[in-house]
Amino acid sequence: MPTYYARANGNVNATNVWSTTPTGTTSDLFPSFTNADTLMANGFTITLNVNTTILEVRTDTTGGATTGGGFTLINGITLN
């Protein structure tokens, strides 16, 4: 059950938003998200602009993340 950390504000499917560590380098991780993954806001604001299937979204300090940030779901998009 991997955890992915936002490293910038942006769309959930952006190539420069996600890292596998709270302070790591970003890479294009979006296509690999599954229903076993956790997305951490890590103090950033993420827009869910495409249908996404994951286990959970969080804004706490799990795994060393920065508290805060958030997730915005665009009208018509499904978060499973």
Stockholm file with secondary structure:
# STOCKHOLM 1.0

chainA/1-80         MPTYYARANGNVNATNVWSTTPTGTTSDLFPSFTNADTLMANGFTITLNVNTTILEVRTDTTGGATTGGGFTLINGITLN
#=GR chainA/1-80 SS CCEEEECSSEETTCTTSEESSTTSCCBCCGGGCCTTCEEECTTSEEEECSCBCCSEEECSCGGGCCSCCEEEECTTCCBC
#=GC SS_cons        CCEEEECSSEETTCTTSEESSTTSCCBCCGGGCCTTCEEECTTSEEEECSCBCCSEEECSCGGGCCSCCEEEECTTCCBC
//
